[in-house]
Amino acid sequence: MDNTSIKRKRGLRFYLRIYFKIISQDIKSKMSYRADFITTFFGMIALNLSGFIAFWVIFKNFPQINGWDYREMLFLYAFSLIALVPAEFFFDNNWNLQQAIVTGDFIKYCFKPLNIFFYYMSEVFGIRGLGQLVFGVGTLIYAWVGLALPVSFLIIVKLLIALFSASLFMIALRNLSAATCFWIINGLHVMNITNKFRDYARYPITIFGGVFRVIFTFVIPIAFMAYYPSLELLDTKQPVFLTYLTPIYGIIFFWLSYKVWMKGAMNYSGTGS
């Protein structure tokens, strides 16, 4: 029986069991260097704190930006931070893809009776996302209380669905940019550029001109990373049609990113040496 036939017989239960075994080893190795863990944890908090301070400085001089006040903008900022956490936790190995391809180490993932995408991503747990999660949740609560937003079971469910949907876009964008490493030498530069684009997710799409609104909605869908998922939660009285479509778009975008990534992986033939 070949590897393809074996992979098809693997179920979710099998992959979950394998995932926790693989990821536990990575976490143990990271936790063995406690100083590095503590530095990374507080370093991420300090890095995100700079964004918090930037908002405070801006709104110290401008009460509103295109109808959005300090608390609302802070809500988008915190939302985008939390939505990025799953990408940091479970898909952080994308940043190492170019090196694995160039050195030829990626070839080892092609011979195991496991899904290549799953096997590669499961080897690294981005523990630095913990600091971002803590800061993001704290900032979201601060903004939520300041905006006097209601709290109920239904609201919490909507928040979790919105965060999950936004995370799919974050992950998909990282997968797509990383997949360029299979075809171009400097794919890491593409990842850095798309990572910069992600910073625009913390701003409402309405502050951009018409052309950029279209680009940031349908070409590089950063508007779905915070703005559209947050509209109903913020009760801004703006149209929320795309808010309801966010989970569907997110699943489609993630699926497309997976297919592109796998297309590159299946075409990989080693370094040629």
C-alpha positions as CSV (number, residue, x, y, z in Angstrom):
1,M,0.0,0.0,0.0
2,D,1.5,3.4,-1.0
3,N,1.7,6.5,1.1
4,T,-1.3,8.1,-0.6
5,S,-3.5,5.2,0.2
6,I,-2.3,5.2,3.8
7,K,-2.9,8.9,4.2
8,R,-6.5,8.6,3.0
9,K,-7.2,6.0,5.7
10,R,-6.0,8.4,8.4
11,G,-8.8,10.0,10.4
12,L,-9.1,13.1,12.6
13,R,-8.5,11.1,15.7
14,F,-5.2,9.7,14.4
15,Y,-3.9,13.2,13.4
16,L,-4.9,14.7,16.7
17,R,-3.0,12.0,18.6
18,I,0.1,12.5,16.4
19,Y,-0.2,16.2,16.6
20,F,-0.1,16.3,20.4
21,K,2.8,14.0,20.5
22,I,4.8,16.1,18.0
23,I,3.9,19.4,19.5
24,S,4.6,18.4,23.0
25,Q,8.2,17.7,22.1
26,D,8.6,21.2,20.7
27,I,7.0,22.8,23.7
28,K,9.2,20.8,26.1
29,S,12.3,21.9,24.2
30,K,11.3,25.5,24.3
31,M,10.3,25.4,28.0
32,S,13.7,24.0,28.8
33,Y,15.2,27.4,28.0
34,R,13.1,29.4,30.6
35,A,15.0,32.6,30.1
36,D,14.3,32.6,26.4
37,F,10.6,31.8,27.0
38,I,10.3,34.7,29.5
39,T,12.1,37.1,27.2
40,T,9.9,36.1,24.3
41,F,6.7,36.3,26.3
42,F,7.3,39.8,27.7
43,G,9.0,40.9,24.4
44,M,5.7,40.3,22.5
45,I,3.8,42.2,25.2
46,A,6.2,45.2,24.9
47,L,6.0,45.1,21.1
48,N,2.2,45.2,21.1
49,L,2.3,47.8,23.9
50,S,4.0,50.1,21.4
51,G,0.9,49.9,19.2
52,F,-1.3,50.7,22.1
53,I,0.7,53.8,22.9
54,A,0.6,54.8,19.2
55,F,-3.2,54.9,19.3
56,W,-3.1,56.8,22.6
57,V,-0.8,59.5,21.1
58,I,-2.9,59.8,17.9
59,F,-6.2,60.2,19.7
60,K,-4.7,62.6,22.2
61,N,-4.6,65.0,19.3
62,F,-7.6,63.7,17.1
63,P,-10.8,62.7,19.0
64,Q,-12.0,60.7,16.0
65,I,-10.8,59.3,12.7
66,N,-13.5,59.1,10.1
67,G,-16.1,58.6,12.8
68,W,-14.2,56.1,14.8
69,D,-13.1,57.0,18.3
70,Y,-10.3,55.8,20.5
71,R,-12.1,52.9,22.1
72,E,-13.5,51.6,18.8
73,M,-10.1,51.7,17.2
74,L,-8.5,50.0,20.2
75,F,-11.2,47.3,19.9
76,L,-10.1,46.6,16.3
77,Y,-6.5,46.6,17.3
78,A,-7.1,44.1,20.1
79,F,-9.4,42.0,17.9
80,S,-6.7,41.7,15.2
81,L,-4.1,40.7,17.8
82,I,-6.2,37.9,19.1
83,A,-7.2,36.7,15.6
84,L,-3.5,36.4,14.7
85,V,-2.8,34.1,17.7
86,P,-3.8,30.8,16.0
87,A,-1.5,31.7,13.1
88,E,1.3,32.3,15.6
89,F,0.6,29.2,17.6
90,F,0.0,26.5,14.9
91,F,1.4,27.9,11.6
92,D,4.6,29.7,12.7
93,N,6.8,27.1,10.9
94,N,5.9,28.9,7.7
95,W,8.7,31.3,8.5
96,N,11.2,28.5,8.3
97,L,9.9,27.1,5.0
98,Q,12.4,28.9,2.8
99,Q,15.4,27.6,4.8
100,A,14.0,24.1,4.8
101,I,13.6,24.2,1.0
102,V,17.0,25.7,0.3
103,T,18.9,23.3,2.5
104,G,16.9,20.3,1.3
105,D,15.6,19.5,4.8
106,F,12.0,19.7,3.5
107,I,12.5,16.4,1.6
108,K,12.0,14.5,4.8
109,Y,8.3,15.6,4.9
110,C,7.7,14.0,1.5
111,F,8.4,10.4,2.6
112,K,6.3,10.0,5.7
113,P,2.8,8.5,5.5
114,L,1.3,11.8,6.8
115,N,-0.2,14.8,5.2
116,I,2.8,17.0,4.3
117,F,1.1,20.2,5.4
118,F,0.1,18.8,8.7
119,Y,3.4,17.2,9.4
120,Y,5.4,20.3,8.6
121,M,3.2,22.7,10.6
122,S,2.9,20.4,13.6
123,E,6.7,20.5,14.2
124,V,6.7,24.0,15.6
125,F,4.5,25.6,18.2
126,G,4.8,29.4,18.2
127,I,5.0,30.0,21.9
128,R,5.6,33.7,21.4
129,G,1.9,33.9,20.6
130,L,1.1,33.5,24.4
131,G,2.3,37.1,25.1
132,Q,0.2,38.4,22.2
133,L,-2.8,36.5,23.4
134,V,-2.5,37.9,27.0
135,F,-2.1,41.4,25.8
136,G,-4.8,41.1,23.1
137,V,-7.4,39.8,25.6
138,G,-6.5,42.4,28.2
139,T,-6.8,45.2,25.6
140,L,-10.1,43.8,24.2
141,I,-11.6,43.7,27.7
142,Y,-10.4,47.3,28.3
143,A,-12.0,48.5,25.1
144,W,-15.1,46.5,25.6
145,V,-15.7,48.0,29.1
146,G,-14.9,51.5,27.8
147,L,-17.5,51.1,25.0
148,A,-20.0,49.7,27.4
149,L,-20.8,46.8,25.1
150,P,-23.3,44.3,26.3
151,V,-22.2,40.8,27.5
152,S,-24.4,37.8,27.0
153,F,-24.0,34.2,25.9
154,L,-25.0,35.1,22.4
155,I,-22.6,37.9,22.2
156,I,-19.7,35.7,23.4
157,V,-20.6,33.1,20.8
158,K,-20.7,35.8,18.1
159,L,-17.3,37.0,19.3
160,L,-15.7,33.6,19.1
161,I,-17.1,32.9,15.6
162,A,-15.9,36.3,14.5
163,L,-12.4,35.6,15.9
164,F,-12.3,32.2,14.4
165,S,-13.4,33.6,11.0
166,A,-10.8,36.3,11.1
167,S,-8.1,33.8,12.1
168,L,-8.8,31.8,9.0
169,F,-7.8,34.9,6.9
170,M,-4.7,35.5,9.0
171,I,-3.6,31.9,8.5
172,A,-4.5,31.8,4.8
173,L,-2.5,34.9,4.1
174,R,0.5,33.4,5.8
175,N,0.1,30.1,4.0
176,L,-0.1,31.8,0.6
177,S,2.8,34.1,1.1
178,A,4.9,31.1,2.5
179,A,4.0,29.0,-0.5
180,T,5.8,31.4,-2.8
181,C,9.0,29.9,-1.4
182,F,8.4,26.8,-3.5
183,W,8.6,28.8,-6.7
184,I,10.9,31.8,-6.0
185,I,14.2,32.1,-4.2
186,N,13.4,35.0,-2.0
187,G,9.9,34.0,-0.9
188,L,10.7,35.2,2.6
189,H,10.5,38.8,1.3
190,V,7.0,38.1,0.2
191,M,6.1,36.9,3.7
192,N,7.6,40.1,5.2
193,I,5.6,42.3,2.8
194,T,2.3,40.5,3.4
195,N,3.0,40.7,7.2
196,K,3.2,44.5,6.8
197,F,-0.1,44.5,5.0
198,R,-1.6,42.7,7.9
199,D,-0.9,45.8,10.1
200,Y,-3.7,47.6,8.2
201,A,-6.2,45.2,9.6
202,R,-6.3,47.2,12.8
203,Y,-7.9,50.2,10.9
204,P,-11.5,50.5,9.6
205,I,-11.7,50.0,5.9
206,T,-13.7,53.2,5.6
207,I,-10.6,55.3,6.1
208,F,-9.2,54.1,2.8
209,G,-10.1,55.3,-0.7
210,G,-12.5,53.4,-3.0
211,V,-9.8,51.5,-4.9
212,F,-8.0,50.4,-1.7
213,R,-11.3,49.3,-0.2
214,V,-11.8,46.9,-3.0
215,I,-8.2,45.7,-2.9
216,F,-8.3,45.2,0.9
217,T,-11.7,43.4,0.7
218,F,-11.4,41.1,-2.3
219,V,-7.7,41.0,-3.4
220,I,-5.8,41.2,-0.1
221,P,-8.7,40.6,2.3
222,I,-7.3,42.3,5.4
223,A,-10.7,44.0,6.0
224,F,-11.9,40.5,7.1
225,M,-9.2,40.2,9.7
226,A,-10.9,42.6,12.1
227,Y,-13.2,45.3,10.5
228,Y,-16.0,43.2,9.0
229,P,-16.1,40.6,11.8
230,S,-16.3,43.4,14.4
231,L,-19.1,45.5,12.9
232,E,-22.0,43.8,14.5
233,L,-20.2,43.5,17.9
234,L,-19.4,47.2,17.9
235,D,-23.0,48.1,16.8
236,T,-21.7,50.9,14.6
237,K,-25.0,50.9,12.6
238,Q,-23.0,50.2,9.4
239,P,-24.0,47.5,6.9
240,V,-23.0,44.1,8.2
241,F,-23.7,42.0,5.1
242,L,-20.1,41.0,4.7
243,T,-19.9,40.3,8.4
244,Y,-22.2,37.4,8.0
245,L,-20.3,36.1,5.0
246,T,-16.9,36.3,6.8
247,P,-17.0,32.6,8.1
248,I,-17.8,31.3,4.5
249,Y,-15.1,33.5,2.9
250,G,-12.7,32.5,5.6
251,I,-13.1,28.8,5.0
252,I,-12.8,29.2,1.2
253,F,-9.7,31.4,1.5
254,F,-8.1,29.0,4.0
255,W,-8.9,26.0,1.7
256,L,-7.4,27.8,-1.3
257,S,-4.2,28.7,0.6
258,Y,-3.9,25.0,1.7
259,K,-4.3,23.8,-1.9
260,V,-1.7,26.3,-3.2
261,W,0.7,25.3,-0.4
262,M,0.2,21.6,-1.1
263,K,0.6,22.2,-4.9
264,G,4.1,23.7,-4.2
265,A,5.0,20.9,-1.7
266,M,4.0,18.2,-4.2
267,N,6.1,19.7,-6.9
268,Y,9.1,19.9,-4.6
269,S,11.9,17.6,-5.7
270,G,14.8,18.5,-3.4
271,T,17.9,20.7,-4.0
272,G,19.1,18.7,-6.9
273,S,22.5,18.1,-5.3
